[in-house]
Amino acid sequence: MPLFDLSDRIKLRLRGNDRLRFLSGQVTNDVRKANANLSMAACVLNAKGRLEALVYINLESDAFLLDAEPELKATLQPRFERYLIAADVVIEDVSDELALFHLVRETPVLPNDYKWRRSKRFGLAGWDLFAAAAEHERIRQILGAEEVFLDAESTEQFRIEQGIPRWGRELTNEIIPIEANLEAEAIDYTKGCYIGQEVISRMKMSGQTNKRLCGLISLHDAPLAGGMRLTTIGEESKEVGWITSAIRSRRLEKKIALGFVKRGYNSICSLESGERRGADLDALARENPFSSPRARVRVVPVPFVCDQD
């Protein structure tokens, strides 16, 4: 099973008597349910319910340890500190002090003298392992003897095939978590108040989103690229979405992508054959759509499966 070295992620440690109350008011998941055996996904939002970060929360004996993608290094800690006011909370950047590994597997492997935590970073059962940065190479060698580390290109392939959004591609400050399929793991609808909760609750009550992150498959193996706009097919085409990430999948032997598709075009239908698929759309270069060939794509559910066509 795949193994990932995520040591470049930013890591923040929150200490102080008010850490639970403070963090509860900042994130979408119920921090009271955090425990020492779990890496809990949660979203950090602005007042309009739009994303400012996707974090994983880890409970320590006297602190919370948060990790997030490295692109958020300059913004995440200042974002939290803006809301500290008089709270007894100290936020420390410990990114350089800790290594982080993730294993997709039902049960963890050696070294068993370290603390493994359950986590679903790639939509599958897996485990996180935090260790001192000084132990990074030793642990990497031990883990690498049991499983295969995925390089950056293979990690990106795996992520897209699993339909997992990442910061700077699918996740930006224009996106509401539900639009990016984050509600199942990162949102607790029964918890207390937090920044952006009103928008999330209203969307939950309506049961509708303006757009949704979907899978896309190139029907004739035409190239796909991030930034391509999605339009309806026909002379009076209408823009209904855009592509965020694209690859050629070695596993599926197809060109696939992730993208946001507007309501009304992102519904996945079950056909008589049992196949589940959505609308067929055209994908066009955003800058100059008339000078580049269009790709016809089919909206499909994520994660991608081998029999999607």
C-alpha positions in Angstrom: 0.0 0.0 0.0 1.2 3.6 -0.6 3.3 5.5 1.9 3.7 9.2 1.9 6.3 11.5 3.5 4.3 14.6 4.5 7.1 16.2 6.6 6.9 19.5 4.6 3.5 20.3 6.0 3.2 23.2 8.4 2.6 22.2 12.0 1.3 24.4 14.7 1.0 23.6 18.4 -1.7 25.3 20.5 -1.1 25.4 24.3 -2.9 27.2 27.1 -5.9 26.8 29.4 -8.3 28.2 26.7 -7.0 26.0 23.8 -10.1 23.9 23.6 -12.6 26.7 23.7 -10.6 28.8 21.3 -10.0 26.1 18.7 -13.7 25.0 18.9 -14.7 28.5 17.8 -12.3 28.4 14.9 -13.0 25.1 13.1 -15.9 23.1 11.6 -15.3 19.8 13.4 -16.0 19.1 17.1 -12.7 19.3 18.8 -14.1 17.8 22.0 -14.1 14.5 20.1 -10.4 14.7 19.3 -8.4 11.9 20.9 -4.8 10.6 21.0 -5.5 7.9 18.3 -7.0 10.2 15.6 -6.0 12.9 13.2 -9.2 14.8 12.8 -9.9 16.8 9.6 -11.5 20.3 10.1 -11.9 23.4 8.0 -11.0 27.0 9.0 -13.4 29.5 7.5 -14.0 33.2 7.1 -17.3 34.8 8.1 -18.8 34.1 4.7 -18.2 30.3 5.1 -15.3 30.2 2.6 -12.2 28.2 3.2 -9.1 29.6 4.8 -7.5 26.2 5.5 -8.1 22.5 5.8 -6.2 21.2 8.9 -5.8 18.0 10.7 -6.1 18.2 14.5 -4.1 15.9 16.8 -4.6 15.7 20.6 -1.5 15.8 22.8 -1.3 15.6 26.6 -1.3 19.4 27.1 -1.8 20.8 23.6 -3.4 20.5 20.1 -1.1 19.8 17.2 -2.4 21.0 13.8 -0.9 20.3 10.4 -1.8 21.8 7.0 -0.4 22.1 3.5 2.9 24.0 3.2 1.3 26.7 1.0 -0.5 28.0 4.2 2.7 28.6 6.1 2.6 32.4 5.8 -1.1 32.7 6.5 -2.4 30.1 8.9 -0.8 31.2 12.2 -1.6 34.9 11.7 -5.2 33.8 10.8 -5.5 32.1 14.2 -3.7 34.9 16.1 -6.2 37.5 14.8 -8.9 35.9 17.0 -6.8 35.3 20.2 -7.8 38.6 21.9 -7.6 37.8 25.6 -7.6 34.0 25.3 -4.9 32.0 27.3 -3.5 30.3 24.2 0.0 30.2 22.7 0.5 29.2 19.1 3.9 27.9 18.2 5.2 26.9 14.7 6.9 23.6 15.2 7.1 22.7 11.5 10.8 22.2 11.5 10.7 20.0 14.7 8.5 17.2 13.5 8.4 14.7 10.7 5.1 13.3 9.4 4.4 10.1 7.5 1.1 8.7 6.3 0.4 5.1 5.4 -2.7 3.9 3.5 -3.4 0.6 5.1 -5.9 -1.0 7.5 -3.2 -1.6 10.2 0.0 0.2 10.8 3.5 -1.2 10.3 6.8 -0.8 12.2 8.2 1.2 14.0 5.7 0.2 16.6 7.5 2.2 19.4 6.0 5.4 17.9 2.4 6.6 18.1 0.2 5.8 15.1 -3.0 7.8 14.6 -6.0 6.9 12.4 -6.5 9.2 9.5 -8.2 9.4 6.1 -6.1 11.9 4.3 -6.7 10.2 0.9 -10.3 9.0 1.5 -9.1 5.6 2.6 -8.3 4.0 6.0 -4.8 5.1 6.9 -2.4 6.1 9.6 -0.3 9.1 10.6 3.0 8.9 12.3 4.6 12.0 13.9 8.2 11.9 15.0 11.1 14.2 15.9 12.7 15.7 12.8 16.0 14.3 13.9 14.5 10.8 13.4 13.2 11.5 9.9 15.8 9.6 7.9 15.9 6.6 10.2 12.2 6.1 10.3 11.9 6.7 6.5 14.4 3.9 6.0 12.5 1.5 8.3 9.1 2.3 6.7 10.6 2.1 3.2 11.7 -1.4 3.8 8.0 -2.4 4.3 6.1 -0.2 1.9 6.8 2.0 -1.2 7.1 5.8 -0.8 5.2 7.6 -3.5 7.1 10.5 -5.2 5.4 13.9 -5.9 4.1 12.9 -9.3 2.7 9.6 -8.1 1.2 11.3 -5.0 -0.6 13.7 -7.3 -1.9 10.8 -9.4 -3.2 9.0 -6.4 -4.8 12.2 -4.9 -6.7 13.0 -8.1 -7.8 9.3 -8.7 -9.2 9.4 -5.1 -10.9 12.7 -5.7 -9.1 14.5 -2.8 -8.9 18.3 -3.0 -5.8 20.2 -2.2 -5.0 23.8 -1.3 -4.3 26.0 -4.3 -6.1 23.7 -6.7 -9.5 22.7 -5.5 -9.3 24.5 -2.2 -9.1 28.3 -2.3 -10.7 31.2 -0.3 -13.6 31.2 -2.9 -14.7 27.7 -2.0 -17.2 26.6 0.6 -16.2 23.2 2.2 -19.4 21.4 1.1 -18.7 22.3 -2.5 -15.4 20.4 -2.2 -17.0 17.3 -0.7 -15.4 17.9 2.8 -18.6 17.6 4.9 -18.3 13.9 5.7 -14.9 14.1 7.4 -14.4 17.7 8.3 -17.8 19.1 9.4 -19.8 18.4 12.5 -23.3 19.9 12.2 -24.2 19.4 15.8 -21.3 21.3 17.4 -21.3 24.8 18.9 -20.7 28.1 17.2 -17.7 28.8 15.0 -16.7 31.4 12.4 -18.7 30.8 9.2 -21.2 28.4 10.8 -24.3 30.3 9.7 -23.4 29.8 6.0 -22.7 26.1 6.5 -25.9 25.5 8.5 -28.0 27.3 5.9 -26.5 25.2 3.1 -27.1 22.0 5.1 -30.8 23.0 5.5 -31.3 23.8 1.8 -29.5 20.7 0.7 -28.2 22.5 -2.3 -24.8 23.9 -3.5 -24.1 26.2 -6.4 -21.4 23.9 -7.6 -19.7 20.7 -6.6 -16.3 19.1 -7.0 -16.6 16.2 -9.5 -14.5 13.8 -11.5 -14.1 14.3 -15.3 -12.9 11.9 -17.9 -11.7 12.8 -21.4 -13.9 10.8 -23.8 -11.5 10.9 -26.7 -8.2 11.0 -24.9 -7.9 14.8 -25.6 -5.5 16.6 -23.2 -7.0 18.2 -20.1 -5.4 20.9 -18.0 -6.1 23.0 -14.9 -7.9 26.2 -15.7 -9.9 24.9 -18.7 -13.5 26.0 -18.6 -16.4 23.6 -18.9 -19.2 24.5 -21.2 -22.4 22.8 -22.3 -22.4 21.2 -25.8 -24.0 23.0 -28.7 -24.0 26.3 -30.6 -25.2 28.3 -27.6 -22.8 26.8 -25.1 -22.9 28.0 -21.5 -20.1 28.0 -19.1 -20.9 25.6 -16.2 -17.6 25.0 -14.4 -13.8 24.7 -14.6 -11.0 22.1 -14.3 -8.7 22.4 -11.2 -6.3 19.4 -11.6 -5.6 17.0 -14.5 -3.4 14.0 -15.1 -3.1 11.0 -17.3 -4.0 8.1 -15.0 -1.7 5.1 -15.5 -4.2 2.9 -13.5 -7.2 3.9 -15.5 -5.3 4.4 -18.8 -7.3 7.6 -19.3 -6.9 11.4 -19.0 -8.9 12.4 -16.0 -9.4 15.6 -14.0 -11.1 17.2 -11.0 -13.2 20.2 -11.5 -16.1 22.2 -10.2 -19.4 21.8 -12.0 -22.5 24.0 -11.5 -25.7 22.7 -10.1 -27.9 21.0 -12.7 -24.9 19.6 -14.5 -23.2 17.7 -11.7 -25.8 15.1 -10.9 -24.7 11.6 -11.2 -27.3 9.4 -12.8 -27.7 5.6 -12.7 -28.3 4.2 -16.2 -30.0 0.9 -17.0 -26.6 -0.7 -17.5 -25.8 0.1 -13.9 -23.2 2.7 -15.0 -23.2 6.0 -12.9 -22.4 9.1 -14.9 -23.4 12.7 -15.4 -23.5 15.2 -18.2 -21.1 15.3 -21.1 -19.4 18.7 -21.4 -16.8 20.5 -23.5 -13.5 21.6 -21.9 -11.8 24.6 -23.5 -8.7 26.6 -22.8 -9.8 29.7 -20.7 -7.3 32.2 -22.3 -8.1 31.5 -26.0 -10.7 28.8 -26.5 -10.8 29.3 -30.3 -7.2 28.5 -30.9 -7.0 25.2 -29.1 -8.9 21.9 -29.6 -11.8 21.2 -27.3 -11.9 18.1 -25.2 -15.2 16.4 -24.5 -15.5 15.2 -20.9 -18.0 13.2 -18.9 -18.9 14.0 -15.3 -18.4 11.0 -13.1 -18.3 10.3 -9.3 -15.1 10.3 -7.3 -13.1 8.4 -6.4 -12.5 7.2 -10.0 -13.0 3.5 -10.7 -11.6 1.5 -13.5 -14.9 0.9 -15.3 -15.8 4.6 -15.7 -15.8 5.6 -19.4 
